Amino acid sequence: MRRLLGLLGFRRRPGGRAAYAPPMPAPRRYEVPRSEPRRTDLRRADYRRPRGHSQGRVSWRRIGALALATTGVTAVLFGATWLYRSDVLRVRVIDVEGVQVGDPQTIANVSGLAGVSMLTLDLGRASGEIGKLPAVKAATVSREWPHGIRIDVTEHQAWGYWQAGPQRLVIDEEGRVLEQSRPPTADAPTIVEVASQAADVKSVAIDADTVRLVNRLRTDGTFERLNVKPTSYVFRRDRGLTVIVASGPAAVLGDSSNYEFKVRTWQVLMEQVRAGQVPQVATAPRQPDTAAPAMAQPAMASEIDLRFGRNVVLR
């Protein structure tokens, strides 16, 4: 009976009386769908720790490597600063090579390298400063460790002379006037400018094309092939270069244009002159004492004008 009342919801109160109590519903279970992760799964997905991480542990290996790298960089900077400020790597010896005309001490002073640290030398600036000296054509500066400098100098070499009135200038093979240079050779040519109005050195205008033309004639074997010996080189502003030879007519070349054609024509005419085959030119000798007109007399050509291409003029 008591068990049956219990099933129907009656409970015995204190004092022996029974009371009705409705039965408690059965708890329902909530099944989480498999597509939705549980709360614990979400926490694991959002707060994953990096691999190799151990909570509460200090990586002494990394700290040691960082400290070692910092020490190395500091030592390198300290060493570089010490080398820069100390006298161990400063220029003490300057060797100047290739100088015959210039002053080696002046070249060393102009370079500005004495006492400078070997680590901070400006070799390009030093070469440029040395190249400004009158006798220097080019200069190369190099280090000789631990505290030496070598300067190789190429000086200007005079080629010949340009004579303009009383002005006699020393020039190189490009027609540049040289203030200070090595002297030209004993057989150096002199180009004489005729009818020059130059009053001083600064007013002389050297024709560079004429200088290069004379240099080419002297170095490519033209005079040897023609079997002639030049005695002088004459320049005029209105007709260019004239080469006067020891035996035979002079050659008016003008400038360096059509050089090969002019040389070949000159060679052929010289062969004809030696063979007596060159046409003679007419000259009118003076006869002031006779009333009769003077007759033109044949004479050998004294000048070959090669300035007009195939129209060769004999005078």
DOFI-241454 format. One line per field, with one value per residue: residue number from 1; residue in three letters; chain; x, y, z of N, C-alpha, C in turn. Coordinates in steps of 0.1 Angstrom, whole numbers. Layout:
BEGIN
num	(NUM;...)
residu	(Ala;...)
chaine	(A;...)
nxx	(X;...)
nyy	(Y;...)
nzz	(Z;...)
caxx	(X;...)
cayy	(Y;...)
cazz	(Z;...)
cxx	(X;...)
cyy	(Y;...)
czz	(Z;...)
REM end
This chain:
BEGIN
num	(1;2;3;4;5;6;7;8;9;10;11;12;13;14;15;16;17;18;19;20;21;22;23;24;25;26;27;28;29;30;31;32;33;34;35;36;37;38;39;40;41;42;43;44;45;46;47;48;49;50;51;52;53;54;55;56;57;58;59;60;61;62;63;64;65;66;67;68;69;70;71;72;73;74;75;76;77;78;79;80;81;82;83;84;85;86;87;88;89;90;91;92;93;94;95;96;97;98;99;100;101;102;103;104;105;106;107;108;109;110;111;112;113;114;115;116;117;118;119;120;121;122;123;124;125;126;127;128;129;130;131;132;133;134;135;136;137;138;139;140;141;142;143;144;145;146;147;148;149;150;151;152;153;154;155;156;157;158;159;160;161;162;163;164;165;166;167;168;169;170;171;172;173;174;175;176;177;178;179;180;181;182;183;184;185;186;187;188;189;190;191;192;193;194;195;196;197;198;199;200;201;202;203;204;205;206;207;208;209;210;211;212;213;214;215;216;217;218;219;220;221;222;223;224;225;226;227;228;229;230;231;232;233;234;235;236;237;238;239;240;241;242;243;244;245;246;247;248;249;250;251;252;253;254;255;256;257;258;259;260;261;262;263;264;265;266;267;268;269;270;271;272;273;274;275;276;277;278;279;280;281;282;283;284;285;286;287;288;289;290;291;292;293;294;295;296;297;298;299;300;301;302;303;304;305;306;307;308;309;310;311;312;313;314;315)
residu	(Met;Arg;Arg;Leu;Leu;Gly;Leu;Leu;Gly;Phe;Arg;Arg;Arg;Pro;Gly;Gly;Arg;Ala;Ala;Tyr;Ala;Pro;Pro;Met;Pro;Ala;Pro;Arg;Arg;Tyr;Glu;Val;Pro;Arg;Ser;Glu;Pro;Arg;Arg;Thr;Asp;Leu;Arg;Arg;Ala;Asp;Tyr;Arg;Arg;Pro;Arg;Gly;His;Ser;Gln;Gly;Arg;Val;Ser;Trp;Arg;Arg;Ile;Gly;Ala;Leu;Ala;Leu;Ala;Thr;Thr;Gly;Val;Thr;Ala;Val;Leu;Phe;Gly;Ala;Thr;Trp;Leu;Tyr;Arg;Ser;Asp;Val;Leu;Arg;Val;Arg;Val;Ile;Asp;Val;Glu;Gly;Val;Gln;Val;Gly;Asp;Pro;Gln;Thr;Ile;Ala;Asn;Val;Ser;Gly;Leu;Ala;Gly;Val;Ser;Met;Leu;Thr;Leu;Asp;Leu;Gly;Arg;Ala;Ser;Gly;Glu;Ile;Gly;Lys;Leu;Pro;Ala;Val;Lys;Ala;Ala;Thr;Val;Ser;Arg;Glu;Trp;Pro;His;Gly;Ile;Arg;Ile;Asp;Val;Thr;Glu;His;Gln;Ala;Trp;Gly;Tyr;Trp;Gln;Ala;Gly;Pro;Gln;Arg;Leu;Val;Ile;Asp;Glu;Glu;Gly;Arg;Val;Leu;Glu;Gln;Ser;Arg;Pro;Pro;Thr;Ala;Asp;Ala;Pro;Thr;Ile;Val;Glu;Val;Ala;Ser;Gln;Ala;Ala;Asp;Val;Lys;Ser;Val;Ala;Ile;Asp;Ala;Asp;Thr;Val;Arg;Leu;Val;Asn;Arg;Leu;Arg;Thr;Asp;Gly;Thr;Phe;Glu;Arg;Leu;Asn;Val;Lys;Pro;Thr;Ser;Tyr;Val;Phe;Arg;Arg;Asp;Arg;Gly;Leu;Thr;Val;Ile;Val;Ala;Ser;Gly;Pro;Ala;Ala;Val;Leu;Gly;Asp;Ser;Ser;Asn;Tyr;Glu;Phe;Lys;Val;Arg;Thr;Trp;Gln;Val;Leu;Met;Glu;Gln;Val;Arg;Ala;Gly;Gln;Val;Pro;Gln;Val;Ala;Thr;Ala;Pro;Arg;Gln;Pro;Asp;Thr;Ala;Ala;Pro;Ala;Met;Ala;Gln;Pro;Ala;Met;Ala;Ser;Glu;Ile;Asp;Leu;Arg;Phe;Gly;Arg;Asn;Val;Val;Leu;Arg)
chaine	(A;A;A;A;A;A;A;A;A;A;A;A;A;A;A;A;A;A;A;A;A;A;A;A;A;A;A;A;A;A;A;A;A;A;A;A;A;A;A;A;A;A;A;A;A;A;A;A;A;A;A;A;A;A;A;A;A;A;A;A;A;A;A;A;A;A;A;A;A;A;A;A;A;A;A;A;A;A;A;A;A;A;A;A;A;A;A;A;A;A;A;A;A;A;A;A;A;A;A;A;A;A;A;A;A;A;A;A;A;A;A;A;A;A;A;A;A;A;A;A;A;A;A;A;A;A;A;A;A;A;A;A;A;A;A;A;A;A;A;A;A;A;A;A;A;A;A;A;A;A;A;A;A;A;A;A;A;A;A;A;A;A;A;A;A;A;A;A;A;A;A;A;A;A;A;A;A;A;A;A;A;A;A;A;A;A;A;A;A;A;A;A;A;A;A;A;A;A;A;A;A;A;A;A;A;A;A;A;A;A;A;A;A;A;A;A;A;A;A;A;A;A;A;A;A;A;A;A;A;A;A;A;A;A;A;A;A;A;A;A;A;A;A;A;A;A;A;A;A;A;A;A;A;A;A;A;A;A;A;A;A;A;A;A;A;A;A;A;A;A;A;A;A;A;A;A;A;A;A;A;A;A;A;A;A;A;A;A;A;A;A;A;A;A;A;A;A;A;A;A;A;A;A;A;A;A;A;A;A;A;A;A;A;A;A)
nxx	(8;19;39;25;12;33;41;20;25;22;35;49;43;60;49;32;11;1;9;1;23;32;46;81;92;109;143;154;175;200;211;241;246;267;280;284;309;317;319;343;358;358;374;399;404;405;426;452;485;517;540;564;563;565;548;557;585;618;638;669;688;683;685;712;724;715;728;755;756;752;774;794;789;793;820;831;824;838;865;867;864;887;908;904;909;934;970;979;970;976;986;1019;1041;1047;1051;1063;1061;1074;1081;1097;1099;1082;1078;1084;1078;1060;1039;1032;1023;1002;984;973;972;988;991;965;938;941;918;899;906;903;908;901;897;922;937;925;933;961;962;958;981;1006;1026;1015;998;982;973;976;965;972;967;992;994;1007;1006;1012;1014;1011;1019;1015;1026;1018;1034;1031;1041;1060;1054;1060;1065;1048;1049;1042;1046;1066;1061;1067;1055;1052;1038;1015;1007;981;977;975;986;1014;1023;1042;1063;1077;1106;1105;1115;1147;1143;1119;1090;1083;1057;1050;1032;1020;1016;1005;988;992;998;1005;1010;984;967;973;960;959;957;943;937;956;979;974;973;1000;1013;1003;1013;1040;1041;1029;1044;1043;1061;1083;1074;1069;1095;1106;1119;1108;1112;1100;1070;1043;1017;987;959;940;945;955;976;1009;1033;1067;1093;1126;1136;1118;1084;1064;1037;1004;982;961;937;929;910;899;923;937;933;946;973;978;976;996;1018;1018;1022;1047;1063;1059;1072;1099;1103;1101;1077;1057;1035;1047;1045;1035;1054;1058;1084;1101;1108;1118;1133;1128;1107;1090;1064;1067;1074;1058;1075;1083;1083;1093;1069;1064;1048;1022;989;966;940;916;903;899;907;936;960;987;1014)
nyy	(-12;13;15;17;41;57;55;68;94;103;115;109;130;147;136;116;119;117;133;147;147;159;139;142;154;135;140;157;148;167;166;174;187;171;188;211;223;214;233;230;221;244;261;249;251;279;288;277;268;278;254;237;254;260;264;287;283;293;303;298;293;309;334;334;332;357;375;368;376;403;411;405;423;447;445;445;471;486;478;488;515;520;513;533;557;554;553;531;523;545;567;567;565;577;568;580;574;574;600;626;653;667;676;653;657;678;666;646;662;676;655;651;630;623;611;603;581;547;534;552;565;586;578;585;613;622;614;630;656;655;652;678;692;709;693;668;642;620;602;575;562;540;517;505;483;481;508;525;544;544;562;564;582;596;616;646;643;660;667;683;715;746;773;806;836;854;837;806;776;747;717;688;656;660;686;703;729;727;734;725;698;666;669;673;650;649;652;665;678;711;732;759;787;809;843;851;868;868;882;875;845;836;844;828;805;772;748;719;698;700;694;667;657;660;644;619;616;613;590;568;558;572;591;575;557;574;582;607;635;655;689;712;723;741;763;778;799;801;781;758;730;728;707;708;695;680;674;679;688;708;697;705;698;707;698;670;655;631;616;592;592;615;609;587;599;618;602;589;611;619;598;601;626;620;604;622;627;645;671;702;735;768;797;833;850;880;908;936;953;950;957;939;916;893;859;829;807;773;754;733;719;733;729;709;708;693;696;696;672;651;670;679;704;719;739)
nzz	(0;8;-9;-33;-29;-30;-57;-68;-62;-36;-6;26;53;79;110;103;84;51;20;-12;-39;-71;-97;-108;-139;-164;-170;-200;-227;-245;-276;-291;-323;-347;-365;-351;-331;-297;-267;-254;-276;-292;-277;-278;-305;-309;-292;-297;-290;-301;-318;-300;-279;-245;-216;-192;-194;-200;-228;-228;-246;-269;-257;-251;-277;-287;-270;-276;-303;-301;-287;-305;-327;-313;-307;-333;-342;-323;-329;-355;-352;-336;-353;-373;-359;-349;-355;-369;-395;-412;-439;-445;-463;-496;-528;-558;-592;-626;-632;-648;-656;-639;-603;-578;-551;-551;-564;-545;-524;-536;-539;-514;-495;-474;-442;-440;-432;-443;-447;-456;-479;-507;-537;-563;-562;-555;-578;-597;-588;-590;-618;-627;-627;-647;-661;-660;-676;-670;-641;-618;-588;-561;-533;-510;-488;-454;-450;-472;-503;-538;-566;-600;-627;-658;-680;-701;-735;-757;-791;-814;-829;-832;-852;-852;-865;-843;-822;-808;-802;-781;-789;-787;-802;-808;-812;-790;-769;-749;-717;-699;-703;-715;-735;-772;-798;-815;-843;-845;-860;-874;-878;-898;-896;-920;-926;-902;-877;-850;-819;-793;-772;-764;-785;-806;-828;-831;-857;-853;-871;-891;-876;-869;-895;-905;-886;-893;-919;-913;-899;-911;-932;-956;-968;-972;-991;-1012;-1016;-1008;-991;-966;-961;-949;-933;-942;-933;-942;-937;-957;-975;-963;-956;-968;-981;-983;-1002;-1005;-1031;-1059;-1068;-1045;-1024;-1021;-998;-983;-962;-941;-955;-978;-978;-985;-1014;-1021;-1014;-1030;-1056;-1054;-1053;-1078;-1095;-1086;-1095;-1123;-1126;-1120;-1142;-1162;-1174;-1166;-1175;-1187;-1174;-1183;-1182;-1179;-1185;-1173;-1195;-1196;-1212;-1238;-1265;-1277;-1271;-1244;-1247;-1236;-1215;-1213;-1183;-1155;-1133;-1101;-1080;-1067;-1066;-1046;-1036;-1049;-1056;-1083;-1101;-1105;-1099;-1115;-1108)
caxx	(0;28;46;15;10;45;41;10;29;20;47;45;48;63;37;25;1;6;6;3;34;32;59;90;94;122;152;156;189;202;222;248;249;281;286;287;318;314;326;357;365;360;385;411;406;409;437;463;498;527;547;576;561;562;543;565;599;627;647;682;697;680;691;727;727;713;739;767;756;754;788;803;787;800;835;835;824;849;877;868;867;901;916;902;915;948;980;983;967;976;996;1033;1050;1041;1060;1059;1068;1072;1083;1110;1098;1075;1085;1077;1073;1048;1028;1028;1016;989;975;966;970;997;985;951;936;940;904;890;912;896;918;897;899;937;941;921;941;974;961;957;995;1009;1033;1009;988;973;979;969;968;968;972;1002;992;996;1006;1019;1006;1019;1013;1021;1024;1021;1037;1029;1052;1059;1055;1067;1064;1039;1056;1033;1054;1076;1056;1071;1048;1054;1025;1015;1002;967;977;974;998;1019;1030;1053;1062;1090;1110;1103;1127;1156;1138;1105;1086;1078;1046;1051;1020;1023;1007;999;987;992;1007;1010;1007;970;960;976;949;965;948;945;936;969;988;972;977;1015;1017;999;1022;1053;1041;1023;1053;1041;1074;1092;1068;1071;1109;1108;1123;1101;1121;1092;1055;1038;1002;980;945;932;948;958;990;1017;1045;1078;1102;1140;1137;1105;1074;1057;1024;994;972;949;933;930;899;903;937;942;933;957;986;980;978;1009;1028;1018;1028;1062;1069;1060;1082;1112;1104;1101;1064;1048;1034;1053;1036;1040;1057;1060;1096;1101;1117;1115;1141;1124;1093;1082;1058;1075;1068;1058;1086;1079;1091;1088;1059;1070;1038;1011;977;957;929;903;899;906;912;949;965;1002;1019)
cayy	(0;24;16;21;55;64;56;78;108;107;115;110;142;144;134;104;122;116;144;144;155;154;133;151;149;129;150;155;149;175;160;185;182;169;199;222;218;217;245;226;220;257;267;243;256;293;291;267;273;274;242;239;264;253;275;289;279;304;297;303;292;321;345;333;336;371;381;366;384;417;413;405;435;457;443;449;485;491;476;497;529;521;514;546;568;551;555;519;522;558;568;572;565;579;566;586;568;579;615;632;667;673;675;643;663;686;656;640;672;678;644;653;617;621;610;600;567;538;529;562;572;589;577;592;627;624;613;642;667;654;655;693;698;712;683;655;639;611;596;564;561;527;514;495;480;486;523;531;548;544;572;562;594;597;630;650;641;670;661;692;730;755;786;817;848;852;827;792;768;733;710;674;651;664;701;710;736;721;744;718;684;661;676;665;643;658;654;669;687;724;737;773;794;820;855;850;881;866;891;867;831;833;847;818;794;761;740;705;689;700;687;653;653;659;632;607;615;609;577;557;554;579;597;564;551;584;585;621;640;668;699;721;722;754;763;791;798;800;769;746;725;725;700;712;684;684;673;677;698;707;692;713;689;713;692;655;649;623;614;581;596;625;603;579;608;624;591;587;623;619;588;608;637;613;598;632;626;655;682;714;746;779;809;845;858;895;913;950;961;948;962;928;908;881;846;820;797;761;751;722;723;734;727;701;712;681;700;696;659;647;682;683;716;720;753)
cazz	(0;9;-22;-43;-27;-35;-71;-72;-59;-22;3;40;60;93;119;99;74;37;11;-27;-47;-85;-101;-115;-153;-166;-177;-214;-232;-257;-284;-298;-336;-349;-372;-342;-320;-283;-261;-252;-289;-296;-269;-283;-318;-308;-284;-299;-287;-312;-316;-292;-268;-232;-207;-180;-196;-206;-238;-225;-258;-277;-250;-252;-290;-289;-263;-284;-315;-297;-283;-317;-334;-305;-309;-347;-343;-315;-336;-367;-347;-331;-365;-379;-351;-345;-365;-375;-409;-418;-450;-441;-474;-509;-539;-571;-603;-639;-633;-654;-657;-627;-590;-570;-538;-554;-567;-533;-517;-542;-537;-501;-489;-463;-429;-441;-429;-454;-449;-461;-490;-519;-547;-575;-560;-556;-592;-604;-584;-596;-632;-630;-628;-661;-667;-659;-685;-663;-628;-611;-574;-556;-520;-508;-474;-446;-448;-483;-515;-551;-577;-613;-634;-672;-683;-714;-744;-768;-805;-823;-827;-841;-854;-857;-863;-832;-812;-811;-792;-780;-790;-787;-815;-811;-814;-777;-764;-736;-708;-693;-709;-719;-748;-784;-803;-823;-856;-843;-871;-871;-887;-899;-901;-928;-926;-889;-870;-836;-811;-782;-773;-763;-797;-816;-830;-838;-865;-849;-882;-898;-868;-871;-909;-905;-878;-901;-930;-908;-892;-919;-943;-969;-973;-976;-1004;-1023;-1017;-1007;-978;-963;-955;-941;-934;-943;-931;-945;-933;-969;-984;-955;-954;-980;-977;-992;-1002;-1009;-1045;-1066;-1065;-1032;-1024;-1014;-993;-977;-950;-941;-962;-990;-975;-994;-1028;-1023;-1013;-1043;-1067;-1052;-1056;-1092;-1101;-1084;-1104;-1136;-1125;-1121;-1155;-1172;-1181;-1161;-1184;-1183;-1173;-1190;-1174;-1187;-1179;-1175;-1204;-1196;-1221;-1252;-1268;-1282;-1260;-1240;-1250;-1224;-1215;-1205;-1171;-1147;-1122;-1087;-1069;-1070;-1057;-1045;-1028;-1056;-1060;-1096;-1108;-1100;-1105;-1115;-1109)
cxx	(9;35;37;13;22;46;31;13;27;33;42;51;52;51;29;14;8;1;9;14;34;46;67;92;108;131;154;171;190;214;228;250;264;288;290;297;314;323;341;365;368;372;398;414;411;422;448;476;507;535;560;575;558;559;552;579;606;637;661;691;695;686;706;731;726;724;752;768;758;768;797;801;794;815;839;835;835;862;878;871;881;910;916;910;930;957;985;982;966;988;1009;1042;1042;1052;1055;1067;1065;1074;1097;1110;1092;1083;1077;1071;1060;1036;1023;1019;1002;979;967;964;979;990;971;949;935;926;895;896;903;906;914;899;914;942;937;929;955;973;960;971;999;1016;1027;998;977;980;970;974;963;974;983;1002;1005;996;1014;1009;1016;1012;1021;1016;1027;1023;1034;1042;1050;1061;1062;1064;1054;1045;1046;1040;1065;1073;1060;1065;1051;1040;1026;1009;988;966;974;987;1002;1027;1043;1052;1076;1093;1107;1116;1135;1151;1123;1102;1082;1069;1047;1038;1024;1013;999;999;987;1002;1012;1006;992;962;964;965;955;954;951;945;949;979;987;975;992;1019;1014;1009;1036;1053;1036;1032;1051;1053;1083;1087;1071;1086;1112;1112;1117;1111;1113;1078;1050;1022;998;965;936;935;953;973;996;1030;1056;1089;1116;1141;1123;1096;1068;1043;1015;983;960;946;934;919;905;919;943;943;944;970;988;983;992;1020;1029;1025;1043;1069;1070;1070;1096;1114;1103;1088;1054;1047;1040;1043;1043;1042;1060;1072;1095;1111;1114;1122;1137;1110;1084;1076;1066;1067;1069;1068;1081;1089;1084;1079;1067;1060;1026;1000;967;944;915;900;907;911;925;955;980;1005;1034)
cyy	(12;26;21;36;63;65;66;92;112;105;116;122;138;144;123;107;121;128;140;153;150;148;142;145;144;139;146;156;158;170;172;179;181;180;210;217;222;228;242;225;234;264;261;248;271;296;280;274;269;261;245;249;256;264;275;285;291;297;304;302;304;333;345;337;351;379;380;375;399;420;413;418;447;457;448;464;492;490;486;511;530;522;527;557;566;554;543;518;536;559;574;573;567;578;571;580;574;594;618;647;673;670;664;648;671;677;650;650;675;667;645;640;615;622;607;585;559;534;539;570;574;590;585;607;630;623;625;655;667;656;669;699;699;700;669;653;630;606;586;562;548;526;504;493;477;501;530;534;549;553;569;574;592;612;633;648;651;663;670;706;736;769;796;830;846;842;813;783;753;726;695;669;654;679;709;716;730;732;738;703;679;667;667;659;653;661;658;679;701;729;752;779;807;831;854;864;880;875;884;853;828;836;837;807;783;752;725;695;688;693;672;648;651;647;619;605;610;595;565;553;561;584;586;558;561;587;600;624;654;677;709;718;736;754;778;789;796;788;757;743;723;719;703;701;688;684;669;688;697;702;700;703;695;708;677;648;642;620;603;585;606;619;595;588;615;614;589;599;623;609;594;619;631;608;609;633;636;666;694;725;758;791;821;852;873;899;928;958;960;952;950;921;896;869;837;809;784;759;739;727;723;731;719;703;700;684;698;683;655;658;686;694;716;735;754)
czz	(0;-4;-33;-42;-32;-50;-76;-68;-45;-14;17;46;74;102;114;89;60;29;-3;-32;-61;-88;-109;-129;-155;-174;-192;-218;-244;-264;-292;-312;-339;-357;-363;-331;-307;-278;-259;-265;-294;-289;-275;-297;-318;-301;-285;-297;-298;-308;-309;-280;-255;-222;-195;-181;-203;-215;-236;-238;-267;-270;-251;-266;-293;-282;-270;-296;-312;-293;-295;-325;-326;-307;-323;-347;-335;-322;-348;-363;-342;-343;-372;-372;-348;-357;-372;-390;-415;-429;-444;-452;-487;-519;-552;-582;-616;-641;-638;-654;-644;-614;-582;-557;-540;-557;-555;-525;-523;-540;-524;-493;-477;-450;-429;-438;-442;-457;-456;-472;-502;-531;-560;-574;-561;-570;-600;-600;-590;-611;-636;-631;-643;-668;-667;-669;-679;-651;-623;-597;-568;-541;-520;-492;-467;-445;-460;-495;-527;-561;-590;-622;-649;-676;-698;-722;-755;-781;-814;-819;-837;-841;-860;-854;-853;-822;-817;-799;-793;-780;-789;-800;-818;-813;-802;-773;-751;-729;-703;-698;-711;-733;-760;-788;-812;-836;-856;-854;-865;-881;-886;-904;-908;-927;-913;-883;-855;-829;-799;-782;-772;-776;-808;-817;-838;-844;-861;-860;-890;-890;-870;-885;-910;-898;-886;-913;-925;-903;-900;-931;-956;-975;-978;-990;-1015;-1025;-1017;-992;-975;-957;-946;-943;-932;-942;-934;-942;-946;-978;-976;-955;-968;-975;-988;-991;-1008;-1024;-1051;-1061;-1051;-1034;-1015;-1010;-987;-963;-951;-948;-974;-989;-985;-1008;-1030;-1023;-1026;-1055;-1066;-1056;-1071;-1099;-1098;-1093;-1119;-1136;-1127;-1135;-1166;-1179;-1176;-1171;-1178;-1182;-1179;-1180;-1183;-1180;-1182;-1185;-1205;-1207;-1236;-1254;-1272;-1270;-1256;-1243;-1238;-1226;-1207;-1193;-1163;-1136;-1109;-1076;-1075;-1060;-1058;-1038;-1036;-1063;-1073;-1104;-1101;-1107;-1104;-1116;-1110)
REM end
